[in-house]
Amino acid sequence: MTLIPKSHASTHSGAPYLARNFKPIEVETTAFDLEVTGRIPEALNGRLLRIGPNPAGTPDPARYHWFSGSGMAHGLRLRGGRAEWYRSRYVRDAAVVAALKYPPLGGPGAGLRDGSVNTNVISVGGKLYAVVEAGSLPVELTYELESVARADFNGTLEAGFTGHPKFDPLTGEHHALTYEPGQPVRYISLDQNGRATTKARINLPHIPLIHDMAFTASFIVIPDLPVTFQPERSEAKFPWLWDARRDARIGLLPRDGDVTALQWFEAPRCFVFHFVNAYDDGDLTLIDLVRHPRMFDRDHNGPNEGAPTLVRWTLDRRSGQLSETLLDDHGTEFPRINDRFSGQSYRFGYTAHWGRDVRFGPAMKHDMLRGTTEIHHYGPDRMTLEPIFVRKPDALAEDEGWIMSYVYDAARNLSDVVILDAQDFAGEPVATIHLPVRVPFGFHGEWIADDIPESPPA
């Protein structure tokens, strides 16, 4: 199902990103005791959360950018084999407060760092946060997804945060790269108690868009790609555009933050939203990623510049050379792995289909060792969002777990949550939880188990 018409590349209109399942939903929802087809595994006790843009007012279609809308958090609570509730709640930024006459949200950053928070949710220090990149502060959420206050991690953030921190299972910390106008790129470590430490400040002659990052046992991966801050050229309310003046490069920063030892590698001219994983192998660093041919060049309102592919960049730290290997050309995005293998050698990755013209569809399981891909088709006009891997209790194999995702059914104009067995990926779903509403196409999410703190494995 094509969601963005091909002509959109030349019209510079945000209207397609306000239509069909990009269209915002108009009300917050609370629903209990949801209908289930199949059987929810008893071990799944917690919440499947996700977040995405959902403008509260009536945006100007000509200026609207998919990434700019106010955030709405969605959550499904599972317990004892039952789907107890589904909730959707606005993340109360300044625009939501103004449009819906909600009480102002407290916390630091009023009038400066209170823009849209719509990209991801993380649990750290016993608290749940909605997060975003490029300046606005995280927003603390309750268990039921109500906004509590803007947060700067008890004053430990120097500026804004990121929409894509990465959890390190060996140290228990979150790694983050932050960027915003007027600030250096920062490498930040967020500890298990929810305190941020700036480990490095990287001054660049431009301001690149850095959505995601990766790490290995020894390095932080720093992308410096040709999408930069150019507000004077933007035709939408999003000031990062393709920059023909800039080459592409990728850096390896020692994890202690020593910027003098940062090693840069010339990379293929492209853009990368998401890294699958990275790890060291002797003098090589291997980085698996989703490669877009370019970004925000012809289309200033959304990420519609051709189908992305799954590739591996091998960085030879002795020679300073980078080589590229194509892993899969189906059109993939929103990669996830078994997070216990983050920063380490691994075998399996999971992605959602993203074809030309922002076309969503099935989920994919990639075997990096064998070079094969399994596809799970959810059915005609059914499209998965980000597939999240949830490890089974006492699992031994890397892929011993479930894949959980929100799936949009265009024929019904409703969404489901579908649970797959990761080891029977193409088989029938373990369970399908039927939601009373649709969940618009958005960004990232997480499975947060009840009563299980984030800590390094024993």
BELFENQUI-V339863 format. One record per pair of residues at least 4 apart in sequence whose C-alpha atoms are under 6 Angstrom apart, sorted by the first residue. I is the first residue (numbers start at 0). J is the second residue. D is the distance in whole Angstrom. If there is no record, write none. Layout:
i-><I,I>
j-><J,J>
d-><D,D>
//
This chain:
i-><1,2,3,3,8,8,11,11,12,13,13,13,13,13,14,16,16,17,17,18,20,21,21,23,27,27,28,28,29,29,30,30,31,31,32,32,32,33,34,35,35,36,36,37,37,38,39,39,40,41,41,44,44,44,44,45,45,45,45,45,46,46,46,46,47,47,47,47,48,48,48,48,49,49,49,49,50,50,50,50,50,50,51,51,51,51,51,51,52,52,52,52,53,53,53,53,54,54,55,56,59,62,62,63,64,64,65,69,70,70,70,70,71,71,71,72,72,73,73,74,74,75,75,76,76,77,77,77,90,91,92,92,92,93,95,96,96,96,104,105,106,106,108,109,112,112,112,113,114,116,116,118,118,118,119,119,119,119,119,120,120,120,121,121,122,122,123,124,124,124,127,127,128,128,128,129,129,130,130,131,131,132,132,132,133,133,134,134,135,136,137,137,138,138,138,139,139,140,140,140,140,141,151,152,152,155,156,160,161,163,164,164,164,165,165,166,166,167,167,167,168,168,169,170,171,171,172,172,172,173,173,174,175,175,176,176,177,177,178,183,183,183,184,184,185,185,186,186,187,187,187,188,188,189,189,189,190,198,199,206,206,207,207,208,208,210,211,213,214,214,214,214,214,215,215,215,217,217,218,218,218,218,219,219,219,220,220,221,221,222,223,223,224,225,225,225,225,226,226,226,227,227,228,228,229,229,230,233,235,240,241,241,241,247,247,248,248,248,249,249,250,250,251,251,252,269,269,269,270,270,271,273,274,275,275,275,276,277,277,277,278,278,278,278,278,279,279,280,282,283,283,283,284,284,285,285,286,286,287,287,288,288,289,289,290,290,291,294,295,303,303,305,306,306,306,307,307,308,308,308,309,309,310,310,310,311,311,312,312,313,313,314,314,315,315,330,330,330,331,331,331,331,332,332,332,333,333,333,334,334,335,335,336,337,340,346,346,346,347,347,347,348,348,349,349,350,350,351,351,352,352,352,353,353,353,354,359,360,360,361,361,361,361,362,362,363,363,364,364,365,365,366,366,374,375,377,380,381,381,382,382,383,383,384,386,386,387,387,388,388,389,389,390,391,394,398,400,401,401,401,402,402,402,403,403,404,404,405,405,406,406,406,407,408,408,408,413,413,414,414,414,415,415,415,416,416,417,418,418,418,419,419,420>
j-><358,358,15,356,297,298,298,299,61,60,61,63,64,300,60,21,65,21,22,22,439,439,440,53,87,88,86,87,85,86,84,85,83,84,82,83,84,82,433,431,432,430,431,429,430,430,80,430,80,79,80,77,78,448,449,76,77,447,448,449,75,76,446,447,74,75,445,446,73,74,444,445,72,73,443,444,71,72,73,117,119,443,70,71,117,118,441,442,68,69,70,117,68,69,70,71,68,69,95,98,63,235,236,235,300,301,301,115,89,90,116,117,88,89,90,87,88,86,87,85,86,84,85,83,84,81,82,83,146,95,113,114,115,113,99,100,101,103,148,148,148,149,112,113,134,135,136,135,135,130,131,131,162,442,129,130,162,443,444,128,129,130,127,128,126,127,193,191,192,193,139,140,138,139,140,137,138,137,162,161,162,160,161,162,178,179,159,179,159,159,149,150,148,149,150,147,148,144,145,146,147,145,156,193,194,195,195,177,177,211,173,174,175,173,174,172,173,171,172,173,339,455,455,455,454,455,189,190,191,188,189,188,186,187,185,186,184,185,184,200,201,202,200,201,199,200,198,199,196,197,198,195,196,193,194,195,194,256,256,227,228,226,227,226,227,272,273,220,218,219,220,277,342,277,278,342,253,254,251,252,253,254,251,252,254,250,251,249,250,249,248,249,247,241,242,245,247,240,241,242,239,240,238,239,238,239,238,238,300,295,294,295,296,266,268,264,265,266,263,264,262,263,261,262,261,291,292,293,291,293,290,289,288,287,288,334,287,285,286,342,284,285,342,343,344,283,284,284,316,314,315,316,313,314,312,313,311,312,310,311,309,310,308,309,307,308,307,304,299,356,357,355,330,354,355,330,331,328,330,331,326,327,324,325,326,323,324,322,323,321,322,320,321,319,320,352,353,354,350,351,352,353,350,351,353,350,351,385,349,350,348,349,348,388,345,366,367,368,365,366,367,364,365,363,364,362,363,362,385,359,360,361,357,358,359,358,382,382,383,375,376,382,383,374,375,373,374,372,373,371,372,370,371,425,425,381,409,407,408,406,407,405,406,405,403,404,402,403,401,402,400,401,400,400,399,421,421,419,420,421,418,419,421,417,418,416,417,415,416,414,415,416,414,412,413,414,436,437,434,437,438,432,433,434,431,432,431,428,429,430,428,429,424>
d-><5,6,6,5,5,5,6,6,5,5,5,5,6,5,5,5,6,5,4,4,5,5,5,5,5,5,5,5,6,5,5,5,6,4,6,5,6,5,6,6,5,6,5,6,4,5,5,5,6,5,5,5,4,6,6,6,5,6,4,5,5,4,6,5,6,5,6,5,6,4,5,5,6,5,6,4,6,4,6,6,6,6,5,6,5,6,4,5,5,5,5,5,5,5,6,6,5,5,6,5,6,4,6,6,4,6,6,5,6,5,5,4,5,4,6,6,5,6,4,6,5,6,4,6,5,6,5,6,6,5,6,6,6,6,6,5,5,6,6,5,5,5,5,6,6,4,6,5,5,6,5,5,5,6,6,5,6,5,6,6,4,6,6,5,6,5,6,5,4,5,6,5,5,4,6,6,5,5,5,5,4,6,4,5,5,4,4,6,6,5,6,5,6,4,6,5,6,5,5,5,5,5,5,6,6,5,6,6,5,5,6,6,5,5,5,6,4,6,5,6,6,5,5,6,5,5,6,5,6,6,5,5,6,5,6,5,6,5,5,6,6,5,6,5,6,5,6,5,6,4,6,6,5,6,5,4,6,5,5,5,5,6,4,6,6,6,5,5,6,4,6,6,5,6,5,4,6,6,6,5,5,5,6,5,6,6,5,6,5,5,5,6,5,6,5,5,6,5,4,5,5,6,6,4,5,6,4,5,6,5,6,5,5,5,5,5,4,5,6,5,5,4,6,5,5,6,5,5,5,5,5,6,4,5,5,6,6,5,4,5,6,6,5,5,6,6,4,6,6,6,5,6,6,5,6,5,6,5,6,4,6,6,6,5,5,5,4,6,5,6,6,5,5,5,4,5,6,5,5,6,5,5,6,4,5,6,5,6,5,6,5,6,5,6,5,6,5,5,6,6,5,5,6,5,6,6,6,5,5,4,6,5,5,6,6,6,5,6,6,5,6,6,5,6,5,6,5,5,6,5,5,6,6,5,5,5,5,4,6,6,5,6,6,6,5,6,5,6,5,6,5,6,5,6,5,6,5,5,4,5,5,6,4,6,6,5,5,5,6,5,5,5,4,5,6,6,6,5,5,5,6,5,6,6,5,6,6,6,5,5,5,6,4,6,6,6,5,4,6,4,6,5,5,5,6,5,5,6,5,5,5,5,6>
//
